[in-house]
C-alpha cells in the first residue's frame, strides 16, 4: 500500500457504504412521476434491479448500469480496481456480458497528486482489460472528494436476462462470495487491518462476477442480483418484495472472510450497517438472543460483493458447480425462498 497518500482520509465514506440508506432513498423516489410505458424496456425502475435492460431485437438486449463511490482503500490502483469490478458486477448480475465501459471521475485536483489520480484510472483500466472490454471514454469533474466508477454496457439474449424479482417458492439461495468487506473497511480506516486482512478484502473485491453471464443461460436460475451496499439482508429483501415471497436464511451456512469474522466479534462495523438495519429491520425475523455483532454482519455493506442466486432446487448442484469451476471457492447454499409475506427469517 502507498503510505504517502491515504485516500480514505479524503472521503467521509467509502465503497458501497457511501450508498444512501434504503429508507431515505425510498422516500426520495416516492414522489417521482411514473415514466411512460416503453414496450422494449425490459427492466427499468420498477424492481430496484441492478441495471436497465432494453430489447434491441428478438436476440439482443442491451444492459446499462452505472456505479461509483469514494475510496474504500488507501492504495490508488486498488481503489480503481475495486470500483471498476463493482461497477461491472451489475452487468453480470443481469446475466449479461459486458462489451464496453465509460469512466466516471471526480477528483480534488488541488489535493491529490496527478500521479495518484493516474493510478486510480490505471487500476480501473486493468479490470476492464481483464474483462475483455475497452474503457472507451468517460467524464471527469473537479470534486471535493475522490470519486471513481464506471458506466457499464453489456449485451444478452432477452430470454437470458435474470431479474431480481422472479424467484419462486422452494428456490434454493446460493451466494457466490464471502461476506465482511464492510467490517474490514472499518478496521482499515482505524488503522487496525493487518496485511492478511487487506489481502482478503482486495482479492474478494476485485474478483469479477463473470460467472453471471454463464448463469444467465441457465433456465433453472430464476432470479439473480449482487450483494452490495444494502448488504445481504437488504438485497435479499429486494428479491422477496419483487417476487412476493419470503426467505429463510441459515446464518451458520453463510460464508465470511476469516479476518472479518474475527474483527466483527471485536465490535468493528460501519455506520452503514446501522443505517441499513434502521431501514429494513422491521422486515427481518431474528432468533431469540441473536448477537448484535452477527446482526451487523447481516447488514454489512459489501463493496463488489458476490452474486445472490435463486434457483430451482434440482439445479442447485449445477449452479454451485458452475461457481466453483469459475473460481468462486466460497460459493454455497445459504437458504431458500418460501411462500408467504415478503420478509426474511434468520435461523
Secondary structure as UniProt FT lines:
FT   HELIX           7..10
FT   HELIX           15..18
FT   HELIX           22..29
FT   TURN            30..31
FT   TURN            39..40
FT   STRAND          41..43
FT   TURN            46..47
FT   STRAND          52..55
FT   STRAND          61..69
FT   HELIX           76..93
FT   TURN            94..95
FT   STRAND          97..107
FT   TURN            109..111
FT   HELIX           114..131
FT   STRAND          134..142
FT   STRAND          147..156
FT   HELIX           158..160
FT   TURN            169..170
FT   STRAND          172..175
FT   HELIX           181..189
FT   TURN            190..191
FT   HELIX           195..205
FT   HELIX           211..215
FT   TURN            216..217
FT   TURN            219..220
FT   STRAND          221..226
FT   TURN            229..230
FT   HELIX           231..243
FT   STRAND          246..249
FT   HELIX           251..253
FT   HELIX           258..265
FT   TURN            266..267
FT   HELIX           271..280
FT   HELIX           281..283
FT   STRAND          284..285
FT   TURN            288..289
FT   HELIX           292..298
FT   STRAND          307..311
FT   HELIX           313..315
FT   HELIX           316..325
FT   TURN            326..327
FT   TURN            329..330
FT   STRAND          332..338
FT   STRAND          344..346
//
